[in-house]
Amino acid sequence: MKLVCSKANLLNGVQTVSKAVPSKTTMSILECILVDATNGEIKLTANDMELGIETTIEGQIVEKGIIALDAKMFLEIVRKLPDSDITIETDASFKVVITCEKAKFTIIGKSGEDFSYLPAVEKDDSIVMSQFTLKEVVRQTIFSISDNDNNKLMTGELFDINGEEFKIVSLDGHRISIRKIQLKNSYSPKKVVVPGKTLNEVSKILPGDADSDVTISFTEKHIVFEFDKTVVVSRLIEGEYFKIDQMLSSDYETKVRVNKKEFLSCIDRATLLVKEGDKKPIIVNITDSGMELKINSALGSMNEEIDIQKQGKDLMIGFNPKFLIDALRVIDDEEVDLYMVNPKAPCFIKNAEESYIYLILPVNFTTVA
C-alpha cells in the first residue's frame, strides 16, 4: 500500500475515528485504526464493539492496500509531523514507513484482515435533521445522564420520534431534562435509548453546520449517524425507558419569572463558598418582595436578593446549586419561569410551549445546611 495525503486531512480523519478507540481492551486489534485503500478511496475506521466510527479522507492512492495501525502512536506521529504531505507505505510483513518532508517513521502494523469492521446496518428507517439542531439538543440535555452503570438506561438518552416531533430525554434520578423540536418531515413513531458516550462523541466530531444535515438510521439494536464523509455506528441500550409523562405535572402553587442571566450569576457566585464534593444546598426564599438566595458552608455564607414576578404562595426551598446551573446554562431565553408546589416537590423550569422542560428535585436544607 502507498498513500499520499495532506497532514490536515489525515490528522482530521485520525482524530475523528480515534473517539471510538477503547481506552482499555484485551483485544489489541481494537487499539488500532484501520487504514483501508482497497476500493478507490481512503477510509479510516475504529471500533470498540459498542461504538464504531468510519470516515473517508481526500488523498492519492498510489498503491492499493489495507493496514491496522496502533491508534495512539499513529495519532501522535501525524500530529507532530510538519504541515506538509504525508506518505504512508507498507510491505507484506506489515512494516509501515511514514514520511513527511525530512521526517521518517518506521513502525509495525497489523493485518487489516483481523480488524472488526462496522456492522452492516439496513438503513430503511431514517430521519434527517440539521447538524446544528442535533448538536444543540444533545448539549441541552446530556449533562443530566447518570455516570453510574447501575442502571444502564440512565446512562443513555431517549430519542422519541412521533410525526414531526423529536423529543430527547435524559435523567439521573435527581433531575430530568427534556427538549422538543419540530422536524422538517413527518416520521413513524420510534423510541430508542442511545448511549450517552455515543452522543458525546458524535457532538465532538459533528461540525454543527445549520445548513448541513445529519441522517440518523435505526435498527433493532443499532443507531447510525451519517454526516459529511463520516459514519458513526453505535449499539442501542436495550430495555424500556422510564415513563416520563407520569413524573411531569402542570400543578403549581408558586410561579416565579426571573431574569435568567441574573439568576445564574447569583447561583454561580454562591458556589464560590462550596468545596468540591460538598453537598451544600442553595436556599431559595420566595416572597412578594423578591427572591432571596442563601448559602451557608464551612467557608462562610452568602445571600443575595433578585427581583422577580411572582404568582401564588411564598415558598422556601433548597436545591443542589449545580443542578440549577446546568439547566440555566443551556436555556437561551432572557427570562425563565419556575413552577413549584412545596419544599419537597419537584421544581419545573419550562417555557410556555414546553419545547424545554427541566425537572429538579429539591433537597432537605433543614438537615443539610
C-alpha positions, 0 to 999 in steps of 0.5 A: 500500500502507498498513500499520499495525503495532506497532514490536515486531512489525515490528522482530521480523519485520525482524530475523528475515528480515534473517539471510538478507540477503547481506552482499555481492551484485551483485544489489541486489534481494537487499539488500532485504526484501520487504514483501508485503500482497497476500493478507490478511496481512503477510509479510516475506521475504529471500533470498540464493539459498542461504538464504531466510527468510519470516515473517508479522507481526500488523498492519492492512492498510489498503491492499493492496500489495507493496514491496522495501525496502533491508534495512539502512536499513529495519532501522535506521529501525524500530529507532530509531523510538519504541515506538509504531505504525508506518505504512508507505505507498507510491505507484506510483513506489515512494516509501515514507513511514514514520511513527511518532508525530512521526517521518517517513521518506521513502525509495525502494523497489523493485518487489516484482515483481523480488524472488526469492521462496522456492522452492516446496518439496513438503513430503511428507517431514517430521519434527517435533521440539521447538524446544528439542531442535533448538536444543540439538543444533545448539549441541552440535555446530556449533562443530566445522564447518570455516570453510574452503570447501575442502571444502564438506561440512565446512562443513555438518552431517549430519542422519541420520534412521533410525526414531526416531533423529536423529543430527547430525554435524559435523567439521573434520578435527581433531575430530568431534562427534556427538549422538543423540536419540530422536524422538517418531515413527518416520521413513524413513531420510534423510541430508542435509548442511545448511549450517552458516550455515543452522543458525546462523541458524535457532538465532538466530531459533528461540525454543527453546520445549520445548513448541513444535515445529519441522517440518523438510521435505526435498527433493532439494536443499532443507531447510525449517524451519517454526516459529511464523509463520516459514519458513526455506528453505535449499539442501542441500550436495550430495555424500556425507558422510564415513563416520563409523562407520569413524573411531569405535572402542570400543578403549581402553587408558586410561579416565579419569572426571573431574569435568567442571566441574573439568576445564574450569576447569583447561583454561580457566585454562591458556589464560590463558598462550596468545596468540591464534593460538598453537598451544600444546598442553595436556599431559595426564599420566595416572597412578594418582595423578591427572591432571596438566595442563601448559602451557608458552608464551612467557608462562610455564607452568602445571600443575595436578593433578585427581583422577580414576578411572582404568582401564588404562595411564598415558598422556601426551598433548597436545591443542589446549586449545580443542578440549577446551573446546568439547566440555566446554562443551556436555556437561551431565553432572557427570562425563565419561569419556575413552577413549584408546589412545596419544599419537597416537590419537584421544581419545573423550569419550562417555557410556555410551549414546553419545547424545554422542560427541566425537572429538579428535585429539591433537597432537605436544607433543614438537615443539610445546611 
